[in-house]
Amino acid sequence: MRSIFYIAAKDLRILFRDRTGAFFIVGFPILMGLFFGLIMGDISSGERGKMKIAIVDHDQSEMSGRFIELLESNESITLEVDQLENARISVRKGKRVGMIVLPEGFGETAGLFWGDPPQMQLGMDPSRSAESGMLQGFVMKAIAGLAGERFQNPDQFKPMISRGLEEIDNAEDIDPITRQTMRAFLGSVNLMIDSAGQLQSHDEAADQLNVTGGPQFVDIKSIDVTREFDPNSQAGQLKQLLSRWDISFPQAMMWGVLGCVAGFAVSIVRERTMGTMLRLKVAPITQFQILAGKALACFTTAIGVIAFMTILGVALGMRPASYSSLFTAAVSVAFCFVGIMMTFAVLGKTEQAVGGVGWVINMIMAMFGGAMIPVMFMPAVIQRFSVLSPIRWGILAIEGAIWRDFGFIEMALPCAILIGVGCAGLTIGTSILNRR
């Protein structure tokens, strides 16, 4: 057993004397993790484009139609008229950011200063809280636009003032002082409408209403719209992320492991071509001890890379859900790629051949397995092929421990596949090396 540890220690010293090889095992994964993490930004929220909003018009009046036109003129909104249930489902499924419901009677009081304000219902995707505030601001601007248009159209506005005065006179629950104040207010509004040049345009009216404030122009009620996610969909997976590093660092760990595979595979070939392997064979140790020592060195380095990247990720804000699951995933990944390393070592007779073929296979596995582009962002056809790459299962196992919150059964599948690939690789590689 001591001979195995001596051989492993010897291989580790030789590997890290090569600064280029050490860079691809430690430095390159760090660069990959930081680079992809930074360019992804806050991937769970992403960049926002136009807000796609559903609007349900139960009023079907001239003023409700005009309100929809004013809101639709906003360049930040894409407005789509729909039925209530369809609108609710579309927001719940994430197809639209939110929904607006205009109840019956909305047009009777929309844009007026007196009486109860028109009611309106607003439902938003809970994950889009910032857009909720923006949309309420756009709604208030459109309501102010309606008020401005009412001021500009005395034939439409003055009868409402007269009706308002009648309602004030007939109301029995208003004290005399309040009644006189409200009559004076409506009277001044009536005089302002009659005064020429008070409001020059619709935009000026809306701006004055926005600046001066005053009464509440609309009563906005919230609609409970709970967003539903397919946990296997891209949106469902992104919702589980806690930081940008949750995706980039598992990828970076795999790049470090690939560096270990390439480096140790080439070292085995180098020792064969330089005669070191022959000298080891004539030494008082068995062939099994030689290969076990090299496998142990590769295994230890892979575990070390994953542990180092985990520490760095935690320092940047990554919060693994289960360290015990992460350890299980790390052991499974390391064992898998030790077997792959042994197979790579028999793919050629020279260092250049093994290094070239090994990195070609590494790149193919990385492309299909998600080490370059996360699998969730790949087309469905490529995702189906990605199951053939051990990288896919390695990243899945690590992500399961970091942010997917995998249970025992869920962790068992990727770990079992990784161990199975490792056993196959060790069997193939060691059997061929024993014959050489």
Secondary structure per residue as TSV (DSSP state, phi and psi in degrees):
chain	resnum	aa	ss	phi	psi
A	1	M	-	360.0	-36.7
A	2	R	H	-63.2	-35.8
A	3	S	H	-62.7	-37.1
A	4	I	H	-62.7	-43.4
A	5	F	H	-67.3	-36.8
A	6	Y	H	-64.1	-43.8
A	7	I	H	-65.3	-40.6
A	8	A	H	-62.7	-44.4
A	9	A	H	-63.6	-39.3
A	10	K	H	-62.2	-44.5
A	11	D	H	-66.1	-37.0
A	12	L	H	-65.5	-42.2
A	13	R	H	-63.0	-43.1
A	14	I	H	-64.1	-42.3
A	15	L	H	-61.8	-46.9
A	16	F	H	-82.8	-4.1
A	17	R	H	-73.7	-26.0
A	18	D	S	-83.6	104.3
A	19	R	H	-64.2	-34.9
A	20	T	H	-65.3	-45.3
A	21	G	H	-63.7	-40.5
A	22	A	H	-65.0	-35.3
A	23	F	I	-62.6	-43.9
A	24	F	I	-70.9	-19.7
A	25	I	I	-88.5	-36.2
A	26	V	I	-115.2	-53.6
A	27	G	I	-66.9	-45.9
A	28	F	H	-62.3	-44.9
A	29	P	H	-59.3	-37.6
A	30	I	H	-62.1	-46.0
A	31	L	H	-61.0	-42.3
A	32	M	H	-64.3	-44.2
A	33	G	H	-63.5	-44.9
A	34	L	H	-69.2	-41.8
A	35	F	H	-62.7	-53.8
A	36	F	H	-67.5	-33.6
A	37	G	H	-65.3	-39.4
A	38	L	H	-71.7	-41.2
A	39	I	H	-73.8	-23.4
A	40	M	H	-73.2	-30.8
A	41	G	-	62.3	-148.4
A	42	D	S	-82.9	85.2
A	43	I	T	-68.3	-24.9
A	44	S	T	-69.9	-20.8
A	45	S	T	-104.7	-41.8
A	46	G	-	72.4	177.0
A	47	E	-	-80.1	141.5
A	48	R	-	-102.2	134.3
A	49	G	-	-101.7	-146.0
A	50	K	S	-63.4	139.6
A	51	M	E	-79.1	122.9
A	52	K	E	-90.4	112.6
A	53	I	E	-118.6	134.8
A	54	A	E	-92.6	140.0
A	55	I	E	-126.8	132.0
A	56	V	E	-114.0	116.3
A	57	D	E	-106.2	98.3
A	58	H	S	-85.1	-13.6
A	59	D	S	-82.3	-43.2
A	60	Q	-	53.2	39.5
A	61	S	-	-104.8	172.3
A	62	E	H	-62.6	-39.8
A	63	M	H	-72.6	-36.0
A	64	S	H	-66.6	-37.9
A	65	G	H	-64.3	-39.5
A	66	R	H	-67.7	-37.6
A	67	F	H	-59.9	-43.3
A	68	I	H	-61.8	-40.7
A	69	E	H	-62.9	-44.0
A	70	L	H	-64.2	-41.4
A	71	L	H	-68.7	-36.8
A	72	E	H	-69.3	-23.5
A	73	S	T	-72.5	-12.2
A	74	N	-	-70.6	126.8
A	75	E	T	-70.7	-12.7
A	76	S	T	-91.2	-0.2
A	77	I	E	-126.9	138.8
A	78	T	E	-111.9	110.6
A	79	L	E	-98.1	133.1
A	80	E	E	-130.8	117.1
A	81	V	E	-72.7	133.1
A	82	D	-	-153.0	173.7
A	83	Q	-	-84.3	158.7
A	84	L	H	-58.1	-51.8
A	85	E	H	-68.1	-39.9
A	86	N	H	-63.0	-40.3
A	87	A	H	-63.7	-43.4
A	88	R	H	-62.6	-42.7
A	89	I	H	-65.9	-40.0
A	90	S	H	-64.3	-36.9
A	91	V	H	-71.6	-40.2
A	92	R	H	-63.1	-35.8
A	93	K	T	-83.8	-4.0
A	94	G	T	84.2	10.1
A	95	K	S	-78.0	-24.2
A	96	R	S	-131.7	153.0
A	97	V	S	-74.3	-38.0
A	98	G	E	-163.4	-177.0
A	99	M	E	-145.4	148.5
A	100	I	E	-124.3	133.4
A	101	V	E	-118.4	121.7
A	102	L	E	-99.7	113.9
A	103	P	-	-77.7	170.1
A	104	E	T	-62.7	140.8
A	105	G	T	87.8	-0.4
A	106	F	H	-57.5	-44.3
A	107	G	H	-70.7	-18.2
A	108	E	H	-68.6	-34.5
A	109	T	H	-120.2	-0.6
A	110	A	T	-64.8	125.2
A	111	G	T	88.2	6.6
A	112	L	-	-95.7	155.3
A	113	F	S	-89.4	-19.3
A	114	W	S	-118.4	169.0
A	115	G	S	74.8	-177.8
A	116	D	S	-70.7	135.5
A	117	P	-	-68.6	154.5
A	118	P	-	-64.8	143.6
A	119	Q	E	-91.9	152.3
A	120	M	E	-151.6	143.1
A	121	Q	E	-108.9	137.8
A	122	L	E	-129.5	123.4
A	123	G	E	-119.5	130.7
A	124	M	E	-128.6	148.2
A	125	D	-	-59.1	121.4
A	126	P	T	-57.4	-24.7
A	127	S	T	-80.0	-2.5
A	128	R	-	-117.7	51.4
A	129	S	H	-63.4	-34.1
A	130	A	H	-63.8	-42.1
A	131	E	H	-67.3	-25.9
A	132	S	H	-61.7	-46.2
A	133	G	H	-64.1	-39.9
A	134	M	H	-62.6	-43.8
A	135	L	H	-64.6	-39.3
A	136	Q	H	-62.4	-36.5
A	137	G	H	-64.6	-41.2
A	138	F	H	-64.8	-37.4
A	139	V	H	-63.6	-45.3
A	140	M	H	-62.8	-36.6
A	141	K	H	-65.2	-41.5
A	142	A	H	-66.9	-39.4
A	143	I	H	-63.0	-41.7
A	144	A	H	-62.4	-34.8
A	145	G	H	-63.0	-38.9
A	146	L	H	-62.7	-41.7
A	147	A	H	-62.1	-41.8
A	148	G	H	-61.4	-39.9
A	149	E	H	-67.7	-35.2
A	150	R	H	-64.2	-40.2
A	151	F	H	-63.4	-34.2
A	152	Q	H	-80.0	-10.4
A	153	N	-	-121.5	83.3
A	154	P	H	-59.8	-35.9
A	155	D	H	-60.1	-30.2
A	156	Q	H	-88.7	-34.0
A	157	F	H	-86.5	-39.2
A	158	K	H	-64.2	-38.6
A	159	P	H	-60.0	-32.2
A	160	M	H	-69.1	-35.0
A	161	I	H	-65.7	-42.9
A	162	S	H	-61.6	-41.9
A	163	R	H	-66.3	-36.8
A	164	G	H	-64.6	-39.3
A	165	L	H	-63.8	-39.5
A	166	E	H	-63.7	-42.6
A	167	E	H	-63.7	-36.0
A	168	I	H	-66.9	-42.2
A	169	D	H	-65.9	-35.1
A	170	N	H	-86.1	-13.8
A	171	A	-	-73.1	125.2
A	172	E	S	-88.6	-16.7
A	173	D	S	-94.0	12.1
A	174	I	S	-104.9	128.4
A	175	D	-	-72.7	157.8
A	176	P	H	-56.6	-39.4
A	177	I	H	-66.2	-45.4
A	178	T	H	-64.1	-39.6
A	179	R	H	-61.4	-42.6
A	180	Q	H	-67.9	-37.9
A	181	T	H	-63.7	-44.6
A	182	M	H	-67.6	-37.3
A	183	R	H	-65.7	-39.4
A	184	A	H	-64.9	-38.9
A	185	F	H	-63.8	-48.0
A	186	L	H	-66.7	-32.9
A	187	G	H	-65.4	-39.4
A	188	S	H	-68.2	-35.5
A	189	V	H	-63.0	-41.0
A	190	N	H	-63.2	-41.2
A	191	L	H	-66.1	-37.1
A	192	M	H	-64.7	-38.3
A	193	I	H	-65.9	-38.4
A	194	D	H	-72.3	-21.1
A	195	S	S	-77.5	123.4
A	196	A	T	-69.6	140.2
A	197	G	T	80.5	8.2
A	198	Q	S	-68.6	-40.8
A	199	L	-	-126.3	116.9
A	200	Q	-	-85.7	-28.7
A	201	S	-	-156.4	165.3
A	202	H	H	-60.9	-42.7
A	203	D	H	-63.8	-40.1
A	204	E	H	-64.3	-40.3
A	205	A	H	-62.8	-46.3
A	206	A	H	-61.4	-41.3
A	207	D	H	-65.0	-41.0
A	208	Q	H	-63.8	-40.2
A	209	L	H	-66.4	-37.9
A	210	N	H	-67.0	-36.8
A	211	V	H	-79.1	-43.8
A	212	T	H	-79.0	-19.8
A	213	G	-	73.2	-137.7
A	214	G	-	112.4	-145.6
A	215	P	S	-66.5	166.0
A	216	Q	-	-78.3	122.6
A	217	F	-	-90.0	-18.9
A	218	V	-	-154.6	141.7
A	219	D	E	-104.1	106.3
A	220	I	E	-95.0	121.1
A	221	K	E	-103.9	145.6
A	222	S	E	-89.4	141.7
A	223	I	E	-105.8	129.6
A	224	D	-	-75.7	109.0
A	225	V	-	-123.0	100.6
A	226	T	-	-88.0	119.8
A	227	R	-	-68.3	129.8
A	228	E	-	-103.1	134.7
A	229	F	-	-124.0	137.0
A	230	D	-	-73.9	117.7
A	231	P	T	-58.5	-21.6
A	232	N	T	-91.9	-6.9
A	233	S	S	-77.3	167.3
A	234	Q	H	-61.2	-44.9
A	235	A	H	-63.8	-39.9
A	236	G	H	-63.8	-37.5
A	237	Q	H	-72.9	-42.2
A	238	L	H	-63.3	-30.9
A	239	K	H	-63.9	-25.2
A	240	Q	T	-81.8	-13.5
A	241	L	-	-69.1	139.0
A	242	L	-	-103.1	-24.5
A	243	S	S	-153.7	164.8
A	244	R	T	-65.0	-22.9
A	245	W	H	-78.6	-13.9
A	246	D	H	-62.1	-28.9
A	247	I	H	-94.9	-44.7
A	248	S	H	-69.8	-32.9
A	249	F	H	-76.9	-37.4
A	250	P	H	-58.8	-37.5
A	251	Q	H	-62.2	-45.6
A	252	A	H	-63.0	-38.3
A	253	M	H	-58.5	-41.5
A	254	M	H	-67.6	-34.5
A	255	W	H	-64.0	-38.2
A	256	G	H	-64.3	-41.0
A	257	V	H	-64.8	-39.4
A	258	L	H	-63.1	-36.1
A	259	G	H	-62.2	-39.8
A	260	C	H	-60.9	-45.1
A	261	V	H	-58.3	-50.6
A	262	A	H	-63.8	-44.1
A	263	G	H	-64.3	-45.2
A	264	F	H	-76.1	-31.1
A	265	A	H	-63.5	-44.1
A	266	V	H	-65.6	-35.8
A	267	S	H	-65.5	-35.2
A	268	I	H	-65.3	-43.1
A	269	V	H	-65.5	-39.6
A	270	R	H	-61.8	-42.4
A	271	E	H	-67.6	-31.4
A	272	R	H	-69.4	-43.6
A	273	T	H	-72.5	-28.8
A	274	M	H	-90.1	-6.1
A	275	G	T	91.6	-2.3
A	276	T	H	-63.9	-38.9
A	277	M	H	-63.9	-38.6
A	278	L	H	-64.8	-41.9
A	279	R	H	-64.7	-35.4
A	280	L	H	-67.5	-36.1
A	281	K	H	-66.5	-32.4
A	282	V	H	-85.6	-7.3
A	283	A	S	-75.4	164.0
A	284	P	S	-76.8	51.6
A	285	I	S	-136.6	157.1
A	286	T	-	-87.7	163.4
A	287	Q	H	-60.6	-37.1
A	288	F	H	-60.8	-42.8
A	289	Q	H	-64.1	-36.7
A	290	I	H	-63.9	-51.1
A	291	L	H	-69.5	-35.8
A	292	A	H	-64.9	-37.0
A	293	G	H	-63.4	-42.6
A	294	K	H	-67.9	-40.1
A	295	A	H	-63.3	-40.6
A	296	L	H	-63.8	-39.5
A	297	A	H	-63.0	-44.7
A	298	C	H	-65.3	-43.0
A	299	F	H	-60.8	-46.4
A	300	T	H	-63.0	-41.6
A	301	T	H	-65.3	-41.7
A	302	A	H	-62.8	-44.4
A	303	I	H	-61.3	-41.6
A	304	G	H	-62.4	-41.4
A	305	V	H	-62.1	-46.6
A	306	I	H	-63.7	-40.7
A	307	A	H	-66.0	-43.7
A	308	F	H	-62.7	-45.1
A	309	M	H	-66.9	-31.9
A	310	T	H	-65.3	-44.7
A	311	I	H	-61.5	-44.4
A	312	L	H	-64.0	-42.3
A	313	G	H	-63.2	-41.9
A	314	V	H	-63.0	-38.1
A	315	A	H	-63.3	-29.6
A	316	L	H	-89.0	-11.4
A	317	G	T	127.1	-1.6
A	318	M	-	-72.1	136.3
A	319	R	-	-127.2	92.5
A	320	P	-	-57.6	137.1
A	321	A	S	-72.0	-33.1
A	322	S	-	-148.9	115.0
A	323	Y	H	-72.3	-30.9
A	324	S	H	-67.2	-40.7
A	325	S	H	-66.4	-36.3
A	326	L	H	-65.4	-38.5
A	327	F	H	-63.9	-43.3
A	328	T	H	-60.8	-43.6
A	329	A	H	-63.7	-41.7
A	330	A	H	-63.0	-43.1
A	331	V	H	-63.9	-42.8
A	332	S	H	-64.4	-43.6
A	333	V	H	-63.4	-46.9
A	334	A	H	-61.1	-44.5
A	335	F	H	-62.9	-43.1
A	336	C	H	-57.6	-48.4
A	337	F	H	-82.4	-14.6
A	338	V	H	-64.9	-43.8
A	339	G	H	-62.3	-41.4
A	340	I	H	-64.1	-38.4
A	341	M	H	-60.6	-43.3
A	342	M	H	-62.2	-38.2
A	343	T	H	-68.9	-40.9
A	344	F	H	-59.7	-34.9
A	345	A	T	-65.5	-16.0
A	346	V	T	-108.2	12.1
A	347	L	S	-82.9	-9.2
A	348	G	-	-160.1	170.0
A	349	K	S	-102.5	-8.7
A	350	T	S	-124.8	162.1
A	351	E	H	-62.2	-41.2
A	352	Q	H	-63.2	-40.6
A	353	A	H	-66.3	-47.7
A	354	V	H	-66.0	-43.1
A	355	G	H	-62.9	-43.3
A	356	G	H	-66.3	-51.6
A	357	V	H	-64.1	-40.0
A	358	G	H	-61.3	-44.9
A	359	W	H	-72.7	-29.6
A	360	V	H	-62.6	-46.6
A	361	I	H	-65.7	-39.5
A	362	N	H	-58.2	-44.9
A	363	M	H	-65.6	-39.5
A	364	I	H	-64.7	-45.1
A	365	M	H	-62.0	-39.0
A	366	A	H	-67.5	-41.7
A	367	M	H	-63.8	-45.9
A	368	F	H	-81.8	-23.3
A	369	G	H	-89.8	-8.2
A	370	G	T	100.4	11.1
A	371	A	S	-78.7	-17.7
A	372	M	S	-100.6	-54.4
A	373	I	S	-120.5	127.3
A	374	P	-	-53.8	140.3
A	375	V	G	-56.2	-35.1
A	376	M	G	-63.0	-21.9
A	377	F	G	-94.3	-2.1
A	378	M	S	-82.3	154.2
A	379	P	-	-60.0	156.6
A	380	A	H	-59.3	-36.5
A	381	V	H	-64.2	-44.8
A	382	I	H	-66.8	-36.0
A	383	Q	H	-61.0	-36.1
A	384	R	H	-67.1	-37.7
A	385	F	H	-73.8	-23.5
A	386	S	G	-65.5	-19.1
A	387	V	G	-66.2	-15.2
A	388	L	G	-80.8	-11.5
A	389	S	-	-95.7	127.3
A	390	P	H	-60.7	-25.7
A	391	I	H	-59.9	-40.9
A	392	R	H	-56.7	-46.3
A	393	W	H	-74.6	-30.9
A	394	G	H	-66.4	-46.4
A	395	I	H	-64.5	-40.3
A	396	L	H	-62.0	-41.9
A	397	A	H	-64.7	-43.2
A	398	I	H	-68.0	-43.9
A	399	E	H	-63.6	-34.3
A	400	G	H	-60.6	-31.7
A	401	A	H	-85.9	-26.9
A	402	I	H	-87.5	-52.9
A	403	W	T	-136.1	-14.1
A	404	R	S	-80.9	-12.9
A	405	D	-	56.2	49.3
A	406	F	-	-68.3	141.9
A	407	G	-	-86.6	-173.3
A	408	F	H	-61.8	-45.3
A	409	I	H	-64.9	-41.6
A	410	E	H	-67.7	-35.6
A	411	M	H	-73.7	-25.4
A	412	A	H	-63.6	-39.0
A	413	L	H	-63.6	-57.6
A	414	P	H	-62.8	-37.1
A	415	C	H	-67.1	-40.2
A	416	A	H	-64.4	-40.1
A	417	I	H	-65.0	-42.7
A	418	L	H	-62.3	-44.5
A	419	I	H	-65.7	-38.5
A	420	G	H	-63.3	-42.2
A	421	V	H	-64.4	-40.2
A	422	G	H	-63.4	-42.6
A	423	C	H	-62.2	-42.4
A	424	A	H	-63.6	-43.6
A	425	G	H	-64.3	-42.9
A	426	L	H	-63.7	-40.3
A	427	T	H	-63.4	-47.4
A	428	I	H	-66.1	-49.2
A	429	G	H	-65.1	-49.1
A	430	T	H	-68.6	-34.4
A	431	S	H	-65.6	-37.9
A	432	I	H	-72.6	-42.5
A	433	L	H	-63.1	-35.6
A	434	N	H	-64.4	-26.8
A	435	R	H	-86.9	-9.9
A	436	R	-	-94.8	360.0
